[in-house]
Each structure stands twice: as C-alpha cells, then as structure tokens.
C-alpha cells in the first residue's frame, strides 16, 4: 500500500507537474526539452543516478515475509532489480548496519558504507556483493542518507535514493527527517523514496516523514513481489527526469527586491500562506505567458488553492490565474497570459505602420509575478522547508487582434440589430401563414 505523495517536481516531480511539457499544454508553449531556454544554462545530458540504501541491521534476520527472512527477500529482490537495470542508469548500493557486530552503540551508529559505487553497473559484481551481506548491526538511517547524497554527487539531473529498512533510526542524532529536510533545502534535485518491511506505527511515520520532505513516496511492503516491483518502478522513474533542471531562484515579498526572470523554468520553495514575488521585463508587442505548480509534498488540510497574479510595479493587478483542490492531488497548478498592448492580449496596429516599428521605441514594462497559496498543514506536519514551487516563464509575440476587433461594440450592435429584424420578419411571416391556413380550413 503506497501511502505517500509524489508531486511531478520539483515541484517534479509535480514538481512536474508541468515544467516544460506541462507548461506547453497549459499555455501553448513548444515542448522541446532538448532546447534550453534563456533562463537555463545548457548542459550535456546526464544519466539517471540511483543509490539504494539497504538496511542490514540485526532485525533483518526476522522471518516474517511469507515465511522468509527480511534480508533474503531484499537480496532476492535486488538480484532481479540489478538484472533489469536500464543500460543508461548509474546505480549504486549503500548499506547500514552491515559491518559492526559489537555492542558499542557509538561505533555501531557509524556503520554505513558504500557497497557498490554509483555508476555503470557490473551486474555480476553487484549481485555478488549483495549476496555476501549478513544482518549484524544498528540502524543509522540519518547518517546513511547523508552518505548516499555524497555518493550521488551534484549536477543538473535529479538524483534518487531508495531506502529499504525494517525499522526506525536507533542512532539519532542526526534525525533522518531532519537530514531529509536538510537535503531538500540544498536544492540538489534529490528525491528519497522509502520502503518499509516492518509495519509498526513509529517506523511508518518516520519513513513517511523522510519521503514527504523530498517529494518522494513511501511503500508499506507486504510481499517479496511487491518489493521487487516497487524498486523496479522507482529505478524506471529515474529516467523520467529533466536533462536540464529548473534554475533555482528565491522570490521575495516585494516587487522592488524581486529577482528578474527571463524565459525559462525556475524552482523555489514557498511556505504555507506565503507570497513570493518575481519580476519579468516585457517589451511592447510581447505576450507574457507564465505558469506555476506547487508540490503538495506533505499532509495538507482540506480545501486549498494557489493564485498566480501579474501586477504592475505599482501593485495594480493586470491578470490572474487560480486553481483550487480538496486534498485529492499531489500538485496544484495555474497559469496566465498578458500582453503589453492590450489587457485582453490583443495588439492593434495601423495598416501603414508595422508592429515592429510601432513598438521599438516603447520602454519595457516591468511585470511582477506574485505566487500566493492558501495551504495549511495537518497537525504535526513540519512547515520547513517550504513546499517545492516550479515557475515557467515565456515571452512570445503578442497575437494580432482579430479583424474588426477595434470596432468593438459598434459591430456587435449592428449584428444584434440585424438578428432582431430578421426575427421580427420571420415572426410576421409565420403568423400570416398560420392565419391563411385557418381561413382556408373554415371555408372548406
């Protein structure tokens, strides 16, 4: 049973929800992930990177999964996962509690090591390394998460940690939930998915907390096949990440101090009931197209919404987009469009003057994009770091006005008058025909 939530973020996964492809559906933008926008720097395509953390603590010897020990189930599942690894995936394995057999907790709580480095996988060597594992030690999950983040390194592609454990961390500090929030706040595109082999409430809550902090998922594993299928699914999902990730930015609470954005995809984090402001210079003759997605990566109170406003530098609202939900989705998104020349998005130009000549001397308009939310956490849910936010900005040539749009209401009144006269004439003719038929019927 999967009880966690995953946004397509980064705020895909919602966080994405939307980013390049989602924004193209919402706003009509071209969805070319291999063509970096002006807001993102070009980078060579990176391979997906996955580091699996396997708990090898003493309790993994317990035989309660269809009569098999937890460690044997995990080892068999890993063998199948390794055999099915996509060739382009960089895969590694880290253990916790695998090497120290003693009773010194201080020493045991340092027991995490890289079993197989993240990179191109020699499947025979990886499976041999897994087969040698014997449950022995403690459960330093927080320390293992930090180690896995180092194993994966940094870069533009999203990294994924898959944690398989049968118990809660018994070595804190560091608290694994705090470590997950710490990693999420670093903006290193790291997602942690957790799989629990035991079913006590404390372990479940801790694993959900770790997953929620990074936009990952939690799975309560009940059968060997469920474990195998879920790990394979998570490895496959690592292929569905950005080749170029959103540019990290930090919105402010006022337009004057807001960061200036050019066309591109951006990531940020927004706290509950917060306002985040960004600036976009828009030239005359251009149309601003923007969308925002907020990842609901933790338990929310019912009934919530997100608002995206375009305002002038003085605070006057130009246009807005809104979306609302009731705790049934993992991401909430909205978008807007606005042109400098007309509040409706139309550009009007005289037949003798080109739009380019007409616009070239006009100054840029500073548009302030304001992202607001009416989200509230459920009781006991951490509010830091903020929720993942993904903002897409594009500037396109504004659409020309439909022919005759400048006539506005004038042409509308002419059409209304024509329809009225036509209806009156039709009614008179129909009435005359009805009276004639009645007169003929009476004579006969």
NULUMKE-174005 format. One record per residue (C-alpha): residue in one letter; z, y, x. Coordinates in steps of 0.001 Angstrom, whole numbers, padded with zeros to 6 digits, always signed. Example, Ala and Ser with C-alpha at 12.3 -4.5 7.8 and 13.67 -1.06 7.14 Angstrom:
BEGIN
A+007800-004500+012300/S+007140-001060+013670/
END
This chain:
BEGIN
X+000000+000000+000000/X-001104+003253+001516/X+001337+005993+000554/X+000222+008675+002991/X-002199+011531+002545/X-005119+012486+004691/X-006814+015822+004462/X-010548+015788+005573/X-009346+018038+008728/X-008320+019503+010245/X-007782+020902+007519/X-010404+017409+008611/X-009886+015784+008180/X-009942+017763+004795/X-009249+019056+007422/X-012683+018476+006057/X-012965+018725+003501/X-015520+020836+004393/X-016185+022436+007783/X-019946+022247+008444/X-021164+019716+005847/X-018644+020717+003125/X-019365+024383+003562/X-023086+023710+003288/X-022542+022055-000095/X-020339+024884-001311/X-022309+027816-000002/X-025799+026536+000647/X-025435+026671+004449/X-027571+024414+006651/X-025563+021346+007655/X-026567+020843+011290/X-023527+019551+013171/X-025590+019382+016348/X-026412+023101+016261/X-023261+025015+017275/X-022675+028320+015546/X-021887+031595+017265/X-018183+031056+016618/X-018033+027810+018562/X-018982+027119+022149/X-021471+024352+022819/X-020146+021159+024386/X-021584+017731+025178/X-020892+015088+022588/X-017651+013244+023282/X-016903+009633+022494/X-014248+008923+019855/X-010891+008277+021538/X-008223+005970+020077/X-004892+004944+021613/X-002970+002175+019872/X+000820+002073+020304/X+002269-001415+019800/X+005985-001957+019264/X+007155-004888+021408/X+010882-004414+020794/X+013157-007407+020225/X+012895-007304+016421/X+009165-008096+016608/X+010217-011751+017084/X+011285-011938+013420/X+009036-014349+011475/X+008718-012779+008012/X+004973-012134+007532/X+003681-015215+005722/X+005874-017360+007991/X+004555-015819+011204/X+006362-013595+013687/X+005553-009899+013592/X+004345-009898+017195/X+001975-012850+016679/X+000493-011184+013622/X+000000-007972+015585/X-001545-009817+018550/X-003997-011753+016371/X-004998-008586+014537/X-005554-006739+017807/X-007800-009524+019061/X-010045-009075+016010/X-009957-005294+016337/X-010934-005449+020023/X-013809-007844+019260/X-015122-005428+016612/X-014764-002218+018658/X-017821+000085+018402/X-019518+000492+021767/X-019136+004280+021710/X-015356+004253+021115/X-012968+004899+024020/X-009999+002637+023260/X-006624+002140+024898/X-003277+000407+024274/X+000253+001647+024974/X+003418-000384+024446/X+007033+000447+023753/X+009953-001882+024393/X+007796-004381+026310/X+009237-004491+029831/X+013002-003881+029944/X+015106-006919+028882/X+018541-005485+029725/X+021325-003893+027669/X+021321-000445+029272/X+020088+001769+026437/X+019348+004666+028762/X+016920+002509+030739/X+015584+000762+027643/X+014766+004044+025948/X+012400+004952+028798/X+010428+001744+028272/X+006918+002805+027290/X+003817+002259+029391/X+000050+002263+029217/X-001037-001373+028856/X-004779-000695+028825/X-006248+002743+029698/X-008257+004737+027165/X-011922+004312+027991/X-014746+001788+027841/X-013132-001475+026852/X-013454-004709+028780/X-012661-006890+025785/X-011584-009918+027794/X-009146-007901+029899/X-007763-006058+026853/X-007175-009271+024870/X-005570-010934+027898/X-003180-008003+028318/X-002172-008209+024638/X-001609-011983+024846/X+000959-011558+027629/X+003297-009369+025569/X+006738-010737+024642/X+009238-008808+022480/X+012222-007697+024513/X+013397-004091+024329/X+014250-000914+022446/X+012119+001368+020235/X+011415+004765+021900/X+008740+005926+019427/X+009049+009647+020208/X+008540+009079+023931/X+005617+006721+023250/X+003883+009359+021096/X+004077+011873+023931/X+002731+009278+026333/X-000172+008401+024032/X-001105+012071+023709/X-001314+012217+027514/X-003365+009010+027557/X-005925+010574+025235/X-006175+013814+027190/X-007667+017023+025831/X-011111+018009+024638/X-013117+019050+021611/X-013283+015730+019746/X-010438+014595+017516/X-008093+012034+019091/X-006362+009305+017088/X-003090+007476+017731/X-002450+004279+015738/X+001241+003296+015768/X+002245-000265+014783/X+006012-000761+014555/X+008637-002709+012649/X+011490-000223+012900/X+012621+003328+013279/X+013170+005033+016621/X+016565+003987+018016/X+016301+006181+021124/X+016161+009756+019787/X+016057+012339+021199/X+013235+013076+021142/X+012973+012599+017402/X+009497+011156+016657/X+008969+013502+013684/X+009692+016494+015908/X+007303+015125+018532/X+004559+014726+015900/X+005045+018338+014742/X+005055+019469+018373/X+001715+017719+018992/X+000229+019099+015781/X+001249+022648+016676/X-000549+022388+020024/X-003899+022339+018234/X-005285+019443+020294/X-007044+017741+017347/X-004599+014844+017291/X-004081+012579+014272/X-001330+009929+014145/X-001627+007014+011699/X+001392+004755+011243/X+001617+001126+010102/X+004993-000364+009202/X+005686-004100+009487/X+009219-003780+008074/X+009981-002302+004678/X+013356-000578+004839/X+013557+002960+003494/X+014628+004679+006737/X+011714+003251+008727/X+009253+004040+005951/X+010406+007646+005649/X+010203+008174+009407/X+006678+006760+009613/X+005536+008866+006655/X+007022+011931+008334/X+005121+011233+011575/X+001832+010741+009732/X+002254+013787+007485/X+002942+016083+010426/X-000512+015424+011885/X-002569+014798+008751/X-002554+011030+009311/X-001859+008115+006978/X+000980+005620+006515/X+000397+001988+005532/X+003095-000461+004457/X+001741-003740+005916/X+002447-006923+003952/X-000146-009431+005224/X-001952-010195+008506/X-005344-009428+006937/X-004110-006065+005680/X-003051-005125+009218/X-006398-006171+010706/X-008449-004404+008049/X-006455-001179+008284/X-006628-000894+012072/X-010380-001577+011986/X-010772+001113+009334/X-008838+003663+011405/X-010896+002906+014516/X-014099+003319+012491/X-012842+006621+011087/X-012531+007969+014596/X-016335+008011+014689/X-016418+010476+011783/X-015078+013420+013759/X-016618+016650+014933/X-018748+016645+018051/X-017704+020296+018269/X-014356+021093+016693/X-013389+024299+014911/X-012368+027195+017115/X-008625+027751+016964/X-007596+031203+015766/X-004463+032895+014451/X-004611+035090+011374/X-002220+037987+010890/X-000573+039604+007883/X-002607+042845+008129/X-006301+043566+008422/X-005827+046111+011238/X-004459+043484+013610/X-006505+040523+012333/X-008790+038550+014686/X-012503+039332+014461/X-014598+036311+013449/X-018301+035725+013953/X-020275+032959+012179/X-018644+029614+012897/X-015860+027212+011894/X-012234+028097+012633/X-008871+026338+012355/X-005444+027830+011790/X-002126+026898+010173/X-000662+028624+007147/X+002899+028366+005919/X+003897+027965+002296/X+003177+031057+000141/X+001819+032918+003167/X-001105+035348+003579/X-003449+035002+006577/X-005975+037777+007277/X-009177+037729+009355/X-011897+040362+009941/X-015667+039899+009713/X-018129+042729+010568/X-021013+042630+008054/X-024212+044612+008656/X-026159+046271+005884/X-028601+043794+004407/X-026412+040813+005267/X-024575+038479+002920/X-021172+037120+003893/X-020542+033507+002947/X-017086+032080+003535/X-015101+029025+002506/X-011575+027846+003183/X-009908+024432+002993/X-006154+023871+003187/X-004989+020349+004015/X-002073+019110+001897/X-000553+017071+004706/X+002905+016660+003219/X+004585+016152-000152/X+003879+019147-002427/X+005442+020382-005617/X+003116+020026-008608/X+000705+022789-009629/X-000597+024830-006742/X-003526+026987-005764/X-005386+028697-002943/X-007043+032133-003028/X-009744+033494-000720/X-010330+037251-001048/X-012833+039574+000576/X-011421+043099+000682/X-012420+046374+002269/X-010487+047735+005242/X-008555+049908+002766/X-007495+046899+000685/X-009953+047210-002215/X-010946+043770-003470/X-014686+043038-003212/X-014815+039446-004456/X-012572+036396-004666/X-012678+032622-004918/X-009868+030413-006219/X-009006+026749-006669/X-006013+025013-008198/X-004619+021491-008280/X-001787+019341-009575/X-000822+017062-006675/X-003814+014752-007069/X-005862+015681-003991/X-005400+015848-000215/X-007245+019138+000287/X-007809+022273-001759/X-010847+024475-001129/X-012693+027526-002383/X-015434+029918-001258/X-017089+033271-001863/X-020265+035292-001237/X-020623+039065-000832/X-023382+041453+000219/X-023012+044924+001711/X-025638+046499-000557/X-024515+045453-003987/X-021326+043949-005352/X-023463+041314-007069/X-025092+040255-003809/X-028470+041904-004516/X-030459+044140-002165/X-032818+046717-003630/X-035428+048480-001514/X-038270+050791-002343/X-041771+049308-002147/X-042700+051686+000698/X-039623+051086+002870/X-038809+047738+004428/X-035241+046467+004136/X-035059+046299+007937/X-035976+049995+008331/X-033667+050930+005474/X-030671+049123+006981/X-030976+049721+010704/X-029051+052995+010792/X-026224+051920+008492/X-022843+051161+010101/X-021222+047730+009855/X-018806+047081+007012/X-015512+045530+008035/X-014626+042841+005514/X-011104+041452+005523/X-010862+037788+004522/X-007436+037048+003055/X-006281+033437+002594/X-003283+033017+000291/X-001626+029977-001242/X+000846+029210-003991/X+002019+025962-002434/X+005621+024770-002411/X+007070+021729-000590/X+009035+018996-002280/X+012726+018796-001469/X+013480+017820+002115/X+009943+018397+003392/X+009631+020340+006660/X+007790+023644+006435/X+006906+023897+010152/X+004295+023770+011425/X+002186+025336+008703/X-000465+023389+006815/X-003862+022913+008515/X-006373+025523+007401/X-010113+025484+008060/X-012245+028581+007564/X-016054+028634+007621/X-017857+031961+008092/X-021607+032589+007881/X-023796+035706+007708/X-027259+035417+006145/X-029932+037805+004956/X-028937+039048+001532/X-031059+037757-001323/X-033523+040326-002725/X-032996+041439-006304/X-034939+039562-008978/X-037958+041530-010156/X-036893+044245-012571/X-033194+043901-011822/X-032999+047621-011118/X-033871+048287-014746/X-030607+046567-015664/X-029561+047214-019241/X-032803+049011-020123/X-034856+045856-020016/X-032078+043959-021734/X-032120+046337-024743/X-035894+046011-025071/X-035609+042241-025205/X-032785+042448-027748/X-034783+044791-029990/X-037856+042524-029796/X-035829+039478-030766/X-034203+041357-033657/X-037556+042496-035107/X-039021+039015-034698/X-036079+037507-036539/X-036320+040067-039353/X-040069+039453-039797/X-039582+035679-039806/X-036875+036001-042465/X-039079+038158-044710/X-041990+035721-044450/X-039759+032722-045158/X-038277+034471-048210/X-041711+035413-049585/X-042953+031819-049227/X-039857+030470-050998/X-040317+032865-053955/X-044023+031959-054220/X-043249+028224-054339/X-040646+028758-057102/X-043127+030811-059166/X-045816+028110-058843/X-043293+025404-059826/X-042332+027297-063018/X-045972+027787-064094/X-046652+024076-063776/
END
